[in-house]
């Protein structure tokens, strides 16, 4: 907690990807009373069961390798948040 900055916005990332990392980072954000948006691979939105539901419902911003998506659609998601 002491290493989390006291600023209006930030990007938090790990050195690897695991869908459950989002839950731990979300818990830290809640302790700081901050809203957290997680950038996730668009394919993770299609995951079944609990983890898929979590990714779809916990302020996820989907990202994809498609250049049109990255240059036109994803920036709009970022602008809204």
PyMOL Python script that loads the backbone (N, CA, C, O; Angstrom):
from pymol import cmd

cmd.read_pdbstr("""\
ATOM      1  N   UNK A   1       0.817  -1.195   0.000  1.00  0.00           N
ATOM      2  CA  UNK A   1       0.000   0.000   0.000  1.00  0.00           C
ATOM      3  C   UNK A   1       0.862   1.260   0.000  1.00  0.00           C
ATOM      4  O   UNK A   1       0.504   2.246  -0.644  1.00  0.00           O
ATOM      5  N   UNK A   2       1.973   1.244   0.700  1.00  0.00           N
ATOM      6  CA  UNK A   2       2.809   2.437   0.802  1.00  0.00           C
ATOM      7  C   UNK A   2       3.458   2.801  -0.535  1.00  0.00           C
ATOM      8  O   UNK A   2       3.897   3.938  -0.708  1.00  0.00           O
ATOM      9  N   UNK A   3       3.527   1.873  -1.474  1.00  0.00           N
ATOM     10  CA  UNK A   3       4.141   2.162  -2.766  1.00  0.00           C
ATOM     11  C   UNK A   3       3.149   2.658  -3.818  1.00  0.00           C
ATOM     12  O   UNK A   3       3.548   3.022  -4.924  1.00  0.00           O
ATOM     13  N   UNK A   4       1.884   2.674  -3.484  1.00  0.00           N
ATOM     14  CA  UNK A   4       0.890   3.155  -4.438  1.00  0.00           C
ATOM     15  C   UNK A   4       0.884   4.678  -4.435  1.00  0.00           C
ATOM     16  O   UNK A   4       0.816   5.299  -3.374  1.00  0.00           O
ATOM     17  N   UNK A   5       0.954   5.277  -5.612  1.00  0.00           N
ATOM     18  CA  UNK A   5       0.976   6.739  -5.656  1.00  0.00           C
ATOM     19  C   UNK A   5      -0.375   7.344  -5.281  1.00  0.00           C
ATOM     20  O   UNK A   5      -1.419   6.716  -5.455  1.00  0.00           O
ATOM     21  N   UNK A   6      -0.339   8.549  -4.774  1.00  0.00           N
ATOM     22  CA  UNK A   6      -1.554   9.286  -4.457  1.00  0.00           C
ATOM     23  C   UNK A   6      -1.801  10.269  -5.602  1.00  0.00           C
ATOM     24  O   UNK A   6      -1.521  11.462  -5.482  1.00  0.00           O
ATOM     25  N   UNK A   7      -2.326   9.755  -6.700  1.00  0.00           N
ATOM     26  CA  UNK A   7      -2.562  10.579  -7.882  1.00  0.00           C
ATOM     27  C   UNK A   7      -3.918  10.205  -8.482  1.00  0.00           C
ATOM     28  O   UNK A   7      -4.469   9.152  -8.161  1.00  0.00           O
ATOM     29  N   UNK A   8      -4.453  11.059  -9.347  1.00  0.00           N
ATOM     30  CA  UNK A   8      -5.788  10.795  -9.892  1.00  0.00           C
ATOM     31  C   UNK A   8      -5.844   9.604 -10.858  1.00  0.00           C
ATOM     32  O   UNK A   8      -6.900   8.990 -11.012  1.00  0.00           O
ATOM     33  N   UNK A   9      -4.735   9.275 -11.502  1.00  0.00           N
ATOM     34  CA  UNK A   9      -4.749   8.141 -12.429  1.00  0.00           C
ATOM     35  C   UNK A   9      -3.364   7.522 -12.514  1.00  0.00           C
ATOM     36  O   UNK A   9      -2.357   8.175 -12.242  1.00  0.00           O
ATOM     37  N   UNK A  10      -3.333   6.256 -12.896  1.00  0.00           N
ATOM     38  CA  UNK A  10      -2.068   5.544 -13.011  1.00  0.00           C
ATOM     39  C   UNK A  10      -2.275   4.298 -13.859  1.00  0.00           C
ATOM     40  O   UNK A  10      -3.396   3.809 -13.994  1.00  0.00           O
ATOM     41  N   UNK A  11      -1.198   3.793 -14.423  1.00  0.00           N
ATOM     42  CA  UNK A  11      -1.194   2.503 -15.091  1.00  0.00           C
ATOM     43  C   UNK A  11      -0.456   1.538 -14.181  1.00  0.00           C
ATOM     44  O   UNK A  11       0.652   1.828 -13.730  1.00  0.00           O
ATOM     45  N   UNK A  12      -1.061   0.400 -13.913  1.00  0.00           N
ATOM     46  CA  UNK A  12      -0.428  -0.635 -13.097  1.00  0.00           C
ATOM     47  C   UNK A  12      -0.304  -1.870 -13.966  1.00  0.00           C
ATOM     48  O   UNK A  12      -1.266  -2.281 -14.614  1.00  0.00           O
ATOM     49  N   UNK A  13       0.869  -2.454 -13.978  1.00  0.00           N
ATOM     50  CA  UNK A  13       1.086  -3.650 -14.781  1.00  0.00           C
ATOM     51  C   UNK A  13       1.959  -4.629 -14.020  1.00  0.00           C
ATOM     52  O   UNK A  13       2.682  -4.251 -13.098  1.00  0.00           O
ATOM     53  N   UNK A  14       1.884  -5.876 -14.411  1.00  0.00           N
ATOM     54  CA  UNK A  14       2.721  -6.910 -13.811  1.00  0.00           C
ATOM     55  C   UNK A  14       3.793  -7.349 -14.792  1.00  0.00           C
ATOM     56  O   UNK A  14       3.799  -6.924 -15.948  1.00  0.00           O
ATOM     57  N   UNK A  15       4.690  -8.191 -14.334  1.00  0.00           N
ATOM     58  CA  UNK A  15       5.752  -8.670 -15.214  1.00  0.00           C
ATOM     59  C   UNK A  15       5.330  -9.924 -15.975  1.00  0.00           C
ATOM     60  O   UNK A  15       6.114 -10.474 -16.749  1.00  0.00           O
ATOM     61  N   UNK A  16       4.117 -10.369 -15.764  1.00  0.00           N
ATOM     62  CA  UNK A  16       3.532 -11.488 -16.494  1.00  0.00           C
ATOM     63  C   UNK A  16       2.018 -11.282 -16.473  1.00  0.00           C
ATOM     64  O   UNK A  16       1.521 -10.384 -15.792  1.00  0.00           O
ATOM     65  N   UNK A  17       1.290 -12.105 -17.212  1.00  0.00           N
ATOM     66  CA  UNK A  17      -0.156 -11.939 -17.206  1.00  0.00           C
ATOM     67  C   UNK A  17      -0.824 -13.168 -16.600  1.00  0.00           C
ATOM     68  O   UNK A  17      -0.540 -14.306 -16.976  1.00  0.00           O
ATOM     69  N   UNK A  18      -1.691 -12.913 -15.681  1.00  0.00           N
ATOM     70  CA  UNK A  18      -2.537 -13.923 -15.088  1.00  0.00           C
ATOM     71  C   UNK A  18      -3.878 -13.235 -14.825  1.00  0.00           C
ATOM     72  O   UNK A  18      -3.916 -12.149 -14.247  1.00  0.00           O
ATOM     73  N   UNK A  19      -4.964 -13.858 -15.241  1.00  0.00           N
ATOM     74  CA  UNK A  19      -6.273 -13.237 -15.084  1.00  0.00           C
ATOM     75  C   UNK A  19      -6.581 -12.916 -13.626  1.00  0.00           C
ATOM     76  O   UNK A  19      -7.302 -11.957 -13.351  1.00  0.00           O
ATOM     77  N   UNK A  20      -6.054 -13.690 -12.695  1.00  0.00           N
ATOM     78  CA  UNK A  20      -6.352 -13.465 -11.280  1.00  0.00           C
ATOM     79  C   UNK A  20      -5.577 -12.285 -10.705  1.00  0.00           C
ATOM     80  O   UNK A  20      -5.931 -11.789  -9.635  1.00  0.00           O
ATOM     81  N   UNK A  21      -4.529 -11.821 -11.388  1.00  0.00           N
ATOM     82  CA  UNK A  21      -3.797 -10.639 -10.921  1.00  0.00           C
ATOM     83  C   UNK A  21      -4.717  -9.428 -10.848  1.00  0.00           C
ATOM     84  O   UNK A  21      -4.563  -8.574  -9.974  1.00  0.00           O
ATOM     85  N   UNK A  22      -5.668  -9.356 -11.763  1.00  0.00           N
ATOM     86  CA  UNK A  22      -6.600  -8.231 -11.784  1.00  0.00           C
ATOM     87  C   UNK A  22      -7.345  -8.131 -10.450  1.00  0.00           C
ATOM     88  O   UNK A  22      -7.618  -7.034  -9.964  1.00  0.00           O
ATOM     89  N   UNK A  23      -7.669  -9.282  -9.866  1.00  0.00           N
ATOM     90  CA  UNK A  23      -8.389  -9.273  -8.593  1.00  0.00           C
ATOM     91  C   UNK A  23      -7.544  -8.668  -7.476  1.00  0.00           C
ATOM     92  O   UNK A  23      -8.055  -7.900  -6.661  1.00  0.00           O
ATOM     93  N   UNK A  24      -6.269  -9.005  -7.432  1.00  0.00           N
ATOM     94  CA  UNK A  24      -5.391  -8.465  -6.387  1.00  0.00           C
ATOM     95  C   UNK A  24      -5.176  -6.961  -6.574  1.00  0.00           C
ATOM     96  O   UNK A  24      -5.197  -6.200  -5.607  1.00  0.00           O
ATOM     97  N   UNK A  25      -4.972  -6.547  -7.811  1.00  0.00           N
ATOM     98  CA  UNK A  25      -4.788  -5.126  -8.093  1.00  0.00           C
ATOM     99  C   UNK A  25      -6.082  -4.371  -7.787  1.00  0.00           C
ATOM    100  O   UNK A  25      -6.043  -3.262  -7.256  1.00  0.00           O
ATOM    101  N   UNK A  26      -7.219  -4.966  -8.119  1.00  0.00           N
ATOM    102  CA  UNK A  26      -8.524  -4.356  -7.820  1.00  0.00           C
ATOM    103  C   UNK A  26      -8.689  -4.182  -6.311  1.00  0.00           C
ATOM    104  O   UNK A  26      -9.189  -3.153  -5.856  1.00  0.00           O
ATOM    105  N   UNK A  27      -8.275  -5.174  -5.542  1.00  0.00           N
ATOM    106  CA  UNK A  27      -8.374  -5.089  -4.086  1.00  0.00           C
ATOM    107  C   UNK A  27      -7.542  -3.919  -3.553  1.00  0.00           C
ATOM    108  O   UNK A  27      -7.989  -3.197  -2.661  1.00  0.00           O
ATOM    109  N   UNK A  28      -6.331  -3.731  -4.096  1.00  0.00           N
ATOM    110  CA  UNK A  28      -5.499  -2.599  -3.687  1.00  0.00           C
ATOM    111  C   UNK A  28      -6.170  -1.272  -4.026  1.00  0.00           C
ATOM    112  O   UNK A  28      -6.163  -0.340  -3.221  1.00  0.00           O
ATOM    113  N   UNK A  29      -6.744  -1.195  -5.212  1.00  0.00           N
ATOM    114  CA  UNK A  29      -7.419   0.037  -5.628  1.00  0.00           C
ATOM    115  C   UNK A  29      -8.591   0.342  -4.707  1.00  0.00           C
ATOM    116  O   UNK A  29      -8.826   1.500  -4.365  1.00  0.00           O
ATOM    117  N   UNK A  30      -9.314  -0.668  -4.311  1.00  0.00           N
ATOM    118  CA  UNK A  30     -10.456  -0.460  -3.420  1.00  0.00           C
ATOM    119  C   UNK A  30      -9.990   0.030  -2.051  1.00  0.00           C
ATOM    120  O   UNK A  30     -10.659   0.857  -1.431  1.00  0.00           O
ATOM    121  N   UNK A  31      -8.856  -0.469  -1.578  1.00  0.00           N
ATOM    122  CA  UNK A  31      -8.331   0.004  -0.297  1.00  0.00           C
ATOM    123  C   UNK A  31      -7.951   1.479  -0.367  1.00  0.00           C
ATOM    124  O   UNK A  31      -8.071   2.203   0.621  1.00  0.00           O
ATOM    125  N   UNK A  32      -7.490   1.924  -1.543  1.00  0.00           N
ATOM    126  CA  UNK A  32      -7.142   3.333  -1.732  1.00  0.00           C
ATOM    127  C   UNK A  32      -8.358   4.163  -2.133  1.00  0.00           C
ATOM    128  O   UNK A  32      -8.257   5.372  -2.341  1.00  0.00           O
ATOM    129  N   UNK A  33      -9.528   3.489  -2.239  1.00  0.00           N
ATOM    130  CA  UNK A  33     -10.770   4.147  -2.654  1.00  0.00           C
ATOM    131  C   UNK A  33     -10.639   4.777  -4.040  1.00  0.00           C
ATOM    132  O   UNK A  33     -11.065   5.910  -4.264  1.00  0.00           O
ATOM    133  N   UNK A  34     -10.042   4.025  -4.963  1.00  0.00           N
ATOM    134  CA  UNK A  34      -9.844   4.450  -6.347  1.00  0.00           C
ATOM    135  C   UNK A  34     -10.556   3.467  -7.273  1.00  0.00           C
ATOM    136  O   UNK A  34     -10.684   2.285  -6.957  1.00  0.00           O
ATOM    137  N   UNK A  35     -11.005   3.956  -8.391  1.00  0.00           N
ATOM    138  CA  UNK A  35     -11.602   3.095  -9.401  1.00  0.00           C
ATOM    139  C   UNK A  35     -10.483   2.578 -10.286  1.00  0.00           C
ATOM    140  O   UNK A  35      -9.582   3.331 -10.654  1.00  0.00           O
ATOM    141  N   UNK A  36     -10.533   1.326 -10.623  1.00  0.00           N
ATOM    142  CA  UNK A  36      -9.490   0.685 -11.418  1.00  0.00           C
ATOM    143  C   UNK A  36     -10.069   0.145 -12.712  1.00  0.00           C
ATOM    144  O   UNK A  36     -11.097  -0.532 -12.709  1.00  0.00           O
ATOM    145  N   UNK A  37      -9.416   0.443 -13.799  1.00  0.00           N
ATOM    146  CA  UNK A  37      -9.761  -0.131 -15.093  1.00  0.00           C
ATOM    147  C   UNK A  37      -8.616  -1.039 -15.504  1.00  0.00           C
ATOM    148  O   UNK A  37      -7.456  -0.629 -15.465  1.00  0.00           O
ATOM    149  N   UNK A  38      -8.923  -2.252 -15.893  1.00  0.00           N
ATOM    150  CA  UNK A  38      -7.905  -3.212 -16.306  1.00  0.00           C
ATOM    151  C   UNK A  38      -7.940  -3.360 -17.819  1.00  0.00           C
ATOM    152  O   UNK A  38      -8.998  -3.597 -18.402  1.00  0.00           O
ATOM    153  N   UNK A  39      -6.782  -3.219 -18.451  1.00  0.00           N
ATOM    154  CA  UNK A  39      -6.662  -3.468 -19.887  1.00  0.00           C
ATOM    155  C   UNK A  39      -6.420  -4.961 -20.049  1.00  0.00           C
ATOM    156  O   UNK A  39      -5.443  -5.501 -19.532  1.00  0.00           O
ATOM    157  N   UNK A  40      -7.310  -5.616 -20.765  1.00  0.00           N
ATOM    158  CA  UNK A  40      -7.232  -7.065 -20.933  1.00  0.00           C
ATOM    159  C   UNK A  40      -7.340  -7.423 -22.412  1.00  0.00           C
ATOM    160  O   UNK A  40      -7.921  -6.680 -23.202  1.00  0.00           O
ATOM    161  N   UNK A  41      -6.781  -8.553 -22.767  1.00  0.00           N
ATOM    162  CA  UNK A  41      -6.921  -9.052 -24.137  1.00  0.00           C
ATOM    163  C   UNK A  41      -8.402  -9.272 -24.412  1.00  0.00           C
ATOM    164  O   UNK A  41      -9.121  -9.825 -23.579  1.00  0.00           O
ATOM    165  N   UNK A  42      -8.848  -8.841 -25.568  1.00  0.00           N
ATOM    166  CA  UNK A  42     -10.268  -8.964 -25.919  1.00  0.00           C
ATOM    167  C   UNK A  42     -10.746 -10.412 -25.807  1.00  0.00           C
ATOM    168  O   UNK A  42     -11.904 -10.657 -25.470  1.00  0.00           O
ATOM    169  N   UNK A  43      -9.872 -11.358 -26.085  1.00  0.00           N
ATOM    170  CA  UNK A  43     -10.247 -12.774 -25.999  1.00  0.00           C
ATOM    171  C   UNK A  43     -10.613 -13.185 -24.579  1.00  0.00           C
ATOM    172  O   UNK A  43     -11.358 -14.147 -24.391  1.00  0.00           O
ATOM    173  N   UNK A  44     -10.100 -12.468 -23.567  1.00  0.00           N
ATOM    174  CA  UNK A  44     -10.442 -12.805 -22.180  1.00  0.00           C
ATOM    175  C   UNK A  44     -11.895 -12.509 -21.853  1.00  0.00           C
ATOM    176  O   UNK A  44     -12.440 -13.071 -20.903  1.00  0.00           O
ATOM    177  N   UNK A  45     -12.531 -11.638 -22.623  1.00  0.00           N
ATOM    178  CA  UNK A  45     -13.942 -11.340 -22.393  1.00  0.00           C
ATOM    179  C   UNK A  45     -14.823 -12.547 -22.717  1.00  0.00           C
ATOM    180  O   UNK A  45     -15.959 -12.643 -22.252  1.00  0.00           O
ATOM    181  N   UNK A  46     -14.283 -13.462 -23.519  1.00  0.00           N
ATOM    182  CA  UNK A  46     -15.040 -14.652 -23.932  1.00  0.00           C
ATOM    183  C   UNK A  46     -14.796 -15.856 -23.030  1.00  0.00           C
ATOM    184  O   UNK A  46     -15.359 -16.925 -23.265  1.00  0.00           O
ATOM    185  N   UNK A  47     -13.969 -15.700 -22.007  1.00  0.00           N
ATOM    186  CA  UNK A  47     -13.655 -16.828 -21.129  1.00  0.00           C
ATOM    187  C   UNK A  47     -14.916 -17.296 -20.407  1.00  0.00           C
ATOM    188  O   UNK A  47     -15.778 -16.487 -20.066  1.00  0.00           O
ATOM    189  N   UNK A  48     -15.021 -18.601 -20.178  1.00  0.00           N
ATOM    190  CA  UNK A  48     -16.207 -19.119 -19.493  1.00  0.00           C
ATOM    191  C   UNK A  48     -16.092 -18.994 -17.973  1.00  0.00           C
ATOM    192  O   UNK A  48     -15.043 -18.633 -17.440  1.00  0.00           O
ATOM    193  N   UNK A  49     -17.163 -19.292 -17.314  1.00  0.00           N
ATOM    194  CA  UNK A  49     -17.233 -19.432 -15.863  1.00  0.00           C
ATOM    195  C   UNK A  49     -16.948 -18.127 -15.126  1.00  0.00           C
ATOM    196  O   UNK A  49     -17.140 -17.041 -15.673  1.00  0.00           O
ATOM    197  N   UNK A  50     -16.500 -18.240 -13.906  1.00  0.00           N
ATOM    198  CA  UNK A  50     -16.335 -17.094 -13.022  1.00  0.00           C
ATOM    199  C   UNK A  50     -15.324 -16.084 -13.540  1.00  0.00           C
ATOM    200  O   UNK A  50     -15.591 -14.883 -13.508  1.00  0.00           O
ATOM    201  N   UNK A  51     -14.174 -16.538 -14.016  1.00  0.00           N
ATOM    202  CA  UNK A  51     -13.146 -15.588 -14.449  1.00  0.00           C
ATOM    203  C   UNK A  51     -13.633 -14.772 -15.641  1.00  0.00           C
ATOM    204  O   UNK A  51     -13.334 -13.581 -15.721  1.00  0.00           O
ATOM    205  N   UNK A  52     -14.362 -15.366 -16.553  1.00  0.00           N
ATOM    206  CA  UNK A  52     -14.933 -14.626 -17.679  1.00  0.00           C
ATOM    207  C   UNK A  52     -15.925 -13.581 -17.214  1.00  0.00           C
ATOM    208  O   UNK A  52     -15.933 -12.457 -17.716  1.00  0.00           O
ATOM    209  N   UNK A  53     -16.764 -13.948 -16.252  1.00  0.00           N
ATOM    210  CA  UNK A  53     -17.738 -13.002 -15.704  1.00  0.00           C
ATOM    211  C   UNK A  53     -17.023 -11.832 -15.041  1.00  0.00           C
ATOM    212  O   UNK A  53     -17.417 -10.679 -15.216  1.00  0.00           O
ATOM    213  N   UNK A  54     -15.974 -12.130 -14.282  1.00  0.00           N
ATOM    214  CA  UNK A  54     -15.215 -11.077 -13.609  1.00  0.00           C
ATOM    215  C   UNK A  54     -14.604 -10.124 -14.622  1.00  0.00           C
ATOM    216  O   UNK A  54     -14.717  -8.906 -14.479  1.00  0.00           O
ATOM    217  N   UNK A  55     -13.953 -10.673 -15.650  1.00  0.00           N
ATOM    218  CA  UNK A  55     -13.300  -9.835 -16.660  1.00  0.00           C
ATOM    219  C   UNK A  55     -14.325  -8.964 -17.381  1.00  0.00           C
ATOM    220  O   UNK A  55     -14.038  -7.808 -17.693  1.00  0.00           O
ATOM    221  N   UNK A  56     -15.503  -9.497 -17.648  1.00  0.00           N
ATOM    222  CA  UNK A  56     -16.540  -8.730 -18.351  1.00  0.00           C
ATOM    223  C   UNK A  56     -17.182  -7.661 -17.485  1.00  0.00           C
ATOM    224  O   UNK A  56     -17.680  -6.671 -18.021  1.00  0.00           O
ATOM    225  N   UNK A  57     -17.190  -7.820 -16.171  1.00  0.00           N
ATOM    226  CA  UNK A  57     -17.961  -6.942 -15.300  1.00  0.00           C
ATOM    227  C   UNK A  57     -17.152  -6.049 -14.371  1.00  0.00           C
ATOM    228  O   UNK A  57     -17.745  -5.307 -13.588  1.00  0.00           O
ATOM    229  N   UNK A  58     -15.849  -6.085 -14.421  1.00  0.00           N
ATOM    230  CA  UNK A  58     -15.031  -5.304 -13.497  1.00  0.00           C
ATOM    231  C   UNK A  58     -14.204  -4.259 -14.220  1.00  0.00           C
ATOM    232  O   UNK A  58     -12.976  -4.295 -14.158  1.00  0.00           O
ATOM    233  N   UNK A  59     -14.852  -3.334 -14.899  1.00  0.00           N
ATOM    234  CA  UNK A  59     -14.181  -2.208 -15.546  1.00  0.00           C
ATOM    235  C   UNK A  59     -12.997  -2.629 -16.402  1.00  0.00           C
ATOM    236  O   UNK A  59     -11.885  -2.132 -16.227  1.00  0.00           O
ATOM    237  N   UNK A  60     -13.239  -3.542 -17.321  1.00  0.00           N
ATOM    238  CA  UNK A  60     -12.186  -4.007 -18.222  1.00  0.00           C
ATOM    239  C   UNK A  60     -12.198  -3.205 -19.511  1.00  0.00           C
ATOM    240  O   UNK A  60     -13.257  -2.900 -20.058  1.00  0.00           O
ATOM    241  N   UNK A  61     -11.015  -2.869 -19.987  1.00  0.00           N
ATOM    242  CA  UNK A  61     -10.853  -2.216 -21.285  1.00  0.00           C
ATOM    243  C   UNK A  61     -10.214  -3.239 -22.217  1.00  0.00           C
ATOM    244  O   UNK A  61      -9.038  -3.564 -22.055  1.00  0.00           O
ATOM    245  N   UNK A  62     -10.964  -3.753 -23.191  1.00  0.00           N
ATOM    246  CA  UNK A  62     -10.401  -4.773 -24.065  1.00  0.00           C
ATOM    247  C   UNK A  62      -9.380  -4.195 -25.037  1.00  0.00           C
ATOM    248  O   UNK A  62      -9.531  -3.076 -25.528  1.00  0.00           O
ATOM    249  N   UNK A  63      -8.342  -4.975 -25.304  1.00  0.00           N
ATOM    250  CA  UNK A  63      -7.325  -4.580 -26.273  1.00  0.00           C
ATOM    251  C   UNK A  63      -7.146  -5.729 -27.261  1.00  0.00           C
ATOM    252  O   UNK A  63      -7.333  -6.895 -26.912  1.00  0.00           O
ATOM    253  N   UNK A  64      -6.790  -5.394 -28.474  1.00  0.00           N
ATOM    254  CA  UNK A  64      -6.665  -6.383 -29.537  1.00  0.00           C
ATOM    255  C   UNK A  64      -5.482  -5.995 -30.419  1.00  0.00           C
ATOM    256  O   UNK A  64      -5.030  -4.851 -30.378  1.00  0.00           O
ATOM    257  N   UNK A  65      -4.989  -6.915 -31.199  1.00  0.00           N
ATOM    258  CA  UNK A  65      -3.834  -6.654 -32.076  1.00  0.00           C
ATOM    259  C   UNK A  65      -4.210  -5.954 -33.382  1.00  0.00           C
ATOM    260  O   UNK A  65      -3.327  -5.501 -34.109  1.00  0.00           O
ATOM    261  N   UNK A  66      -5.482  -5.861 -33.684  1.00  0.00           N
ATOM    262  CA  UNK A  66      -5.941  -5.240 -34.920  1.00  0.00           C
ATOM    263  C   UNK A  66      -5.568  -3.749 -34.939  1.00  0.00           C
ATOM    264  O   UNK A  66      -5.902  -3.014 -34.010  1.00  0.00           O
ATOM    265  N   UNK A  67      -4.889  -3.315 -35.979  1.00  0.00           N
ATOM    266  CA  UNK A  67      -4.401  -1.935 -36.057  1.00  0.00           C
ATOM    267  C   UNK A  67      -5.539  -0.907 -36.097  1.00  0.00           C
ATOM    268  O   UNK A  67      -5.411   0.165 -35.506  1.00  0.00           O
ATOM    269  N   UNK A  68      -6.626  -1.207 -36.769  1.00  0.00           N
ATOM    270  CA  UNK A  68      -7.762  -0.283 -36.786  1.00  0.00           C
ATOM    271  C   UNK A  68      -8.312  -0.122 -35.375  1.00  0.00           C
ATOM    272  O   UNK A  68      -8.596   0.991 -34.930  1.00  0.00           O
ATOM    273  N   UNK A  69      -8.459  -1.238 -34.679  1.00  0.00           N
ATOM    274  CA  UNK A  69      -8.951  -1.194 -33.305  1.00  0.00           C
ATOM    275  C   UNK A  69      -8.019  -0.370 -32.426  1.00  0.00           C
ATOM    276  O   UNK A  69      -8.472   0.488 -31.669  1.00  0.00           O
ATOM    277  N   UNK A  70      -6.710  -0.632 -32.526  1.00  0.00           N
ATOM    278  CA  UNK A  70      -5.732   0.073 -31.689  1.00  0.00           C
ATOM    279  C   UNK A  70      -5.667   1.566 -31.988  1.00  0.00           C
ATOM    280  O   UNK A  70      -5.451   2.374 -31.084  1.00  0.00           O
ATOM    281  N   UNK A  71      -5.853   1.931 -33.250  1.00  0.00           N
ATOM    282  CA  UNK A  71      -5.693   3.338 -33.612  1.00  0.00           C
ATOM    283  C   UNK A  71      -6.991   4.147 -33.537  1.00  0.00           C
ATOM    284  O   UNK A  71      -6.936   5.372 -33.432  1.00  0.00           O
ATOM    285  N   UNK A  72      -8.151   3.498 -33.588  1.00  0.00           N
ATOM    286  CA  UNK A  72      -9.408   4.249 -33.600  1.00  0.00           C
ATOM    287  C   UNK A  72     -10.359   3.922 -32.451  1.00  0.00           C
ATOM    288  O   UNK A  72     -10.954   4.830 -31.869  1.00  0.00           O
ATOM    289  N   UNK A  73     -10.510   2.660 -32.122  1.00  0.00           N
ATOM    290  CA  UNK A  73     -11.508   2.269 -31.125  1.00  0.00           C
ATOM    291  C   UNK A  73     -10.941   2.310 -29.708  1.00  0.00           C
ATOM    292  O   UNK A  73     -11.560   2.886 -28.813  1.00  0.00           O
ATOM    293  N   UNK A  74      -9.776   1.709 -29.495  1.00  0.00           N
ATOM    294  CA  UNK A  74      -9.191   1.670 -28.153  1.00  0.00           C
ATOM    295  C   UNK A  74      -8.931   3.071 -27.586  1.00  0.00           C
ATOM    296  O   UNK A  74      -9.195   3.299 -26.406  1.00  0.00           O
ATOM    297  N   UNK A  75      -8.423   4.017 -28.387  1.00  0.00           N
ATOM    298  CA  UNK A  75      -8.246   5.372 -27.840  1.00  0.00           C
ATOM    299  C   UNK A  75      -9.560   5.993 -27.346  1.00  0.00           C
ATOM    300  O   UNK A  75      -9.552   6.795 -26.413  1.00  0.00           O
ATOM    301  N   UNK A  76     -10.667   5.632 -27.958  1.00  0.00           N
ATOM    302  CA  UNK A  76     -11.963   6.129 -27.496  1.00  0.00           C
ATOM    303  C   UNK A  76     -12.322   5.554 -26.126  1.00  0.00           C
ATOM    304  O   UNK A  76     -12.871   6.256 -25.277  1.00  0.00           O
ATOM    305  N   UNK A  77     -12.006   4.263 -25.913  1.00  0.00           N
ATOM    306  CA  UNK A  77     -12.199   3.669 -24.585  1.00  0.00           C
ATOM    307  C   UNK A  77     -11.383   4.428 -23.548  1.00  0.00           C
ATOM    308  O   UNK A  77     -11.882   4.745 -22.468  1.00  0.00           O
ATOM    309  N   UNK A  78     -10.123   4.721 -23.878  1.00  0.00           N
ATOM    310  CA  UNK A  78      -9.254   5.424 -22.941  1.00  0.00           C
ATOM    311  C   UNK A  78      -9.762   6.828 -22.657  1.00  0.00           C
ATOM    312  O   UNK A  78      -9.707   7.304 -21.523  1.00  0.00           O
ATOM    313  N   UNK A  79     -10.253   7.482 -23.692  1.00  0.00           N
ATOM    314  CA  UNK A  79     -10.762   8.845 -23.535  1.00  0.00           C
ATOM    315  C   UNK A  79     -11.971   8.865 -22.594  1.00  0.00           C
ATOM    316  O   UNK A  79     -12.099   9.771 -21.771  1.00  0.00           O
ATOM    317  N   UNK A  80     -12.850   7.879 -22.712  1.00  0.00           N
ATOM    318  CA  UNK A  80     -14.024   7.811 -21.847  1.00  0.00           C
ATOM    319  C   UNK A  80     -13.663   7.602 -20.387  1.00  0.00           C
ATOM    320  O   UNK A  80     -14.331   8.121 -19.493  1.00  0.00           O
ATOM    321  N   UNK A  81     -12.610   6.845 -20.150  1.00  0.00           N
ATOM    322  CA  UNK A  81     -12.256   6.540 -18.763  1.00  0.00           C
ATOM    323  C   UNK A  81     -11.452   7.670 -18.157  1.00  0.00           C
ATOM    324  O   UNK A  81     -11.062   7.594 -16.992  1.00  0.00           O
TER     325      UNK A  81
END
""", "prot")
cmd.dss("prot")
cmd.show_as("cartoon", "prot")
cmd.util.cbc("prot")
cmd.orient("prot")
